[in-house]
């Protein structure tokens, strides 16, 4: 029995398990713990592919498992967080009990992105549209920002408890997941500064933002990632 071929799939299933635990934490309003579990799931999501390439055991089964695990960790979890944010916000969109379910538009957008990623041969060395893990971190971090700054900042409180704002964020999230916007990969192809300059600059600035703003840095990092990719695309065209 070749144990090596099962290691990447086992790692993928651990990612799925982390996503399930994150959902439980979200249901208990323990958003910080949910964020950590999603981060852990994303960590395992990175290494299942790494070990599949290392052991040369990539398979169609592994590809499907990876997408199904990501659907929970990076699709259902952020949708549930946005559902909770809608449910705990004001009633600017009305008093219908169905309004919070708009948060799951993020889950729908994530599902479409993951299915499309599996058949899109263009996304081998880079991404087209925001990857679901990055989107998940962005959405969940918004709740953490609200928890951290709601008492000290009236602007943050009003911003992230306004259902119109949450709706715009939700629709933009579903859009950017599937937008035809090339985004650079964080994988290092060669070990030199010239070929990895954009990745190195991004990682250094991201680290600085985390030191300064902690959880508040996460949405800024994701926005910066998209903007830096757009700027990079403009230079590549020139």
C-alpha positions as CSV (number, residue, x, y, z in Angstrom):
1,X,0.0,0.0,0.0
2,X,1.4,3.4,-1.0
3,X,0.9,5.6,2.0
4,X,2.4,8.7,0.3
5,X,-0.5,9.0,-2.2
6,X,-3.0,9.4,0.8
7,X,-1.1,12.1,2.7
8,X,-2.2,15.0,0.5
9,X,-5.8,13.9,0.7
10,X,-5.5,13.5,4.5
11,X,-4.2,17.1,4.7
12,X,-7.1,18.3,2.6
13,X,-9.6,16.6,5.0
14,X,-7.9,18.3,7.9
15,X,-8.6,21.6,6.1
16,X,-12.3,20.5,5.9
17,X,-12.3,19.6,9.6
18,X,-10.9,23.1,10.4
19,X,-13.7,24.6,8.4
20,X,-16.4,22.7,10.3
21,X,-14.9,23.8,13.6
22,X,-14.9,27.4,12.3
23,X,-18.6,27.2,11.5
24,X,-19.3,25.9,15.1
25,X,-17.4,28.9,16.5
26,X,-19.3,31.3,14.3
27,X,-22.6,29.9,15.5
28,X,-21.4,30.7,19.1
29,X,-20.3,34.2,18.1
30,X,-16.6,33.3,18.8
31,X,-15.4,35.0,15.7
32,X,-11.7,35.2,16.7
33,X,-11.5,31.5,17.1
34,X,-13.3,31.0,13.8
35,X,-10.8,33.2,12.2
36,X,-7.9,31.1,13.6
37,X,-9.5,27.9,12.4
38,X,-10.0,29.3,8.9
39,X,-6.4,30.4,8.9
40,X,-5.4,26.9,10.0
41,X,-7.5,25.4,7.2
42,X,-5.9,27.6,4.6
43,X,-2.5,26.6,5.9
44,X,-3.4,22.9,5.3
45,X,-4.9,23.9,2.0
46,X,-1.6,25.2,0.9
47,X,0.4,22.1,2.0
48,X,-1.9,19.5,0.4
49,X,-0.9,20.7,-3.0
50,X,2.8,21.0,-1.9
51,X,2.9,17.4,-0.8
52,X,1.0,16.2,-3.8
53,X,3.7,17.8,-6.0
54,X,6.5,16.6,-3.7
55,X,5.3,13.0,-3.8
56,X,4.1,13.2,-7.4
57,X,0.7,11.8,-6.4
58,X,-1.6,14.5,-7.9
59,X,-5.0,13.0,-8.8
60,X,-8.5,14.0,-9.9
61,X,-9.8,12.8,-6.5
62,X,-7.4,15.2,-4.8
63,X,-8.6,18.0,-7.0
64,X,-12.2,17.4,-6.1
65,X,-11.5,17.0,-2.4
66,X,-9.6,20.2,-2.4
67,X,-12.5,22.2,-3.8
68,X,-15.0,20.5,-1.5
69,X,-12.9,21.3,1.6
70,X,-12.4,24.9,0.4
71,X,-16.1,25.2,-0.1
72,X,-16.6,24.8,3.6
73,X,-13.6,26.6,5.0
74,X,-13.5,29.5,2.5
75,X,-17.1,29.5,1.2
76,X,-19.6,28.5,3.9
77,X,-17.7,30.1,6.8
78,X,-17.4,33.6,5.4
79,X,-21.0,33.5,4.2
80,X,-22.1,32.5,7.7
81,X,-20.1,35.4,9.2
82,X,-21.8,37.9,6.8
83,X,-25.2,36.3,7.6
84,X,-24.4,37.0,11.3
85,X,-23.3,40.6,10.6
86,X,-26.6,41.2,8.7
87,X,-28.6,39.6,11.6
88,X,-26.8,41.8,14.2
89,X,-27.0,45.0,12.3
90,X,-29.8,47.6,11.9
91,X,-32.9,47.3,9.7
92,X,-32.0,49.6,6.9
93,X,-33.1,47.1,4.3
94,X,-36.3,46.3,6.1
95,X,-37.4,44.0,8.9
96,X,-37.8,40.8,6.9
97,X,-36.1,37.8,8.6
98,X,-34.9,36.7,5.2
99,X,-32.5,39.7,4.8
100,X,-29.6,38.1,6.7
101,X,-29.6,35.2,4.2
102,X,-28.2,37.7,1.7
103,X,-24.8,37.0,3.3
104,X,-24.8,33.6,1.7
105,X,-24.4,35.3,-1.7
106,X,-20.7,35.1,-0.8
107,X,-21.0,31.3,-0.5
108,X,-22.7,31.1,-3.9
109,X,-19.9,33.2,-5.4
110,X,-17.3,31.0,-3.8
111,X,-18.9,27.9,-5.1
112,X,-19.0,29.2,-8.7
113,X,-15.3,30.3,-8.4
114,X,-14.1,27.0,-7.1
115,X,-16.0,25.0,-9.8
116,X,-14.6,27.4,-12.5
117,X,-11.1,27.2,-11.1
118,X,-11.1,23.4,-11.6
119,X,-11.7,23.7,-15.4
120,X,-9.8,27.0,-16.0
121,X,-6.4,26.1,-17.4
122,X,-5.2,29.7,-17.2
123,X,-4.9,29.6,-13.4
124,X,-1.8,27.4,-13.1
125,X,0.8,30.1,-12.1
126,X,-1.5,33.0,-11.1
127,X,-5.1,33.7,-10.3
128,X,-8.0,35.2,-12.2
129,X,-10.3,36.7,-9.6
130,X,-9.7,36.7,-5.9
131,X,-8.9,33.3,-4.4
132,X,-11.6,32.0,-2.0
133,X,-9.1,31.8,1.0
134,X,-8.2,35.5,0.6
135,X,-11.9,36.4,0.3
136,X,-12.7,34.3,3.4
137,X,-10.1,36.1,5.5
138,X,-11.3,39.5,4.2
139,X,-14.9,38.8,5.2
140,X,-14.2,37.3,8.6
141,X,-11.8,40.0,9.5
142,X,-14.5,42.6,9.1
143,X,-16.3,41.1,12.1
144,X,-13.1,41.2,14.1
145,X,-12.5,44.8,13.1
146,X,-16.1,45.6,14.3
147,X,-15.5,43.8,17.6
148,X,-12.1,45.6,18.1
149,X,-13.1,49.1,17.3
150,X,-16.8,49.5,17.7
151,X,-16.5,51.0,21.2
152,X,-13.7,53.4,20.2
153,X,-14.8,54.4,16.8
154,X,-18.4,55.4,16.0
155,X,-17.5,55.4,12.2
156,X,-16.6,51.7,12.3
157,X,-19.7,50.9,14.3
158,X,-22.0,52.7,11.9
159,X,-20.2,51.4,8.9
160,X,-20.3,47.7,9.6
161,X,-23.8,47.7,11.1
162,X,-25.3,49.3,8.1
163,X,-27.1,46.7,6.0
164,X,-26.6,48.8,2.8
165,X,-22.8,48.7,3.4
166,X,-22.9,45.0,4.1
167,X,-24.9,44.4,0.9
168,X,-22.4,46.3,-1.2
169,X,-19.5,44.3,0.5
170,X,-21.4,41.1,-0.1
171,X,-22.0,41.8,-3.8
172,X,-18.5,43.0,-4.4
173,X,-17.1,39.9,-2.7
174,X,-19.1,37.6,-5.1
175,X,-18.0,39.8,-8.0
176,X,-14.3,40.0,-7.2
177,X,-14.2,36.2,-6.7
178,X,-15.2,35.7,-10.3
179,X,-13.9,38.9,-12.0
180,X,-11.6,38.6,-15.0
181,X,-8.8,40.3,-13.1
182,X,-5.4,38.5,-13.1
183,X,-3.9,38.4,-9.6
184,X,-0.3,37.5,-8.9
185,X,0.5,34.3,-7.0
186,X,2.6,34.3,-3.8
187,X,4.5,31.2,-5.0
188,X,8.2,31.8,-5.5
189,X,9.3,30.3,-8.9
190,X,13.0,31.3,-8.6
191,X,15.0,32.2,-5.6
192,X,16.1,35.7,-6.6
193,X,14.7,39.2,-5.9
194,X,14.1,40.3,-9.5
195,X,11.7,37.5,-10.3
196,X,9.9,37.7,-7.0
197,X,10.0,41.5,-6.4
198,X,6.2,42.0,-6.3
199,X,5.7,39.0,-3.9
200,X,8.5,40.2,-1.6
201,X,7.3,43.8,-1.5
202,X,3.7,42.6,-0.8
203,X,4.9,40.3,2.1
204,X,7.0,43.0,3.7
205,X,4.3,45.6,3.6
206,X,1.7,43.0,4.8
207,X,3.9,42.2,7.8
208,X,4.2,45.9,8.6
209,X,0.5,46.4,8.5
210,X,-0.1,43.3,10.8
211,X,2.3,44.7,13.3
212,X,0.6,48.1,13.3
213,X,-3.1,47.1,13.0
214,X,-3.3,43.4,14.0
215,X,-6.7,42.1,12.8
216,X,-7.5,45.4,11.3
217,X,-4.7,44.9,8.8
218,X,-6.3,41.8,7.1
219,X,-8.9,43.7,5.0
220,X,-6.3,46.3,4.1
221,X,-3.9,43.6,3.0
222,X,-6.5,41.9,0.8
223,X,-7.4,45.3,-0.8
224,X,-3.7,46.1,-1.3
225,X,-3.2,42.7,-2.9
226,X,-5.9,43.4,-5.5
227,X,-4.7,46.9,-6.2
228,X,-1.0,45.8,-6.5
229,X,-2.1,43.2,-9.0
230,X,-4.0,45.7,-11.1
231,X,-1.0,48.0,-11.1
232,X,1.3,45.1,-12.0
233,X,-1.0,44.2,-14.8
234,X,-0.8,47.7,-16.2
235,X,3.0,47.6,-16.2
236,X,3.1,44.2,-17.9
237,X,0.9,45.5,-20.7
238,X,3.3,48.4,-21.2
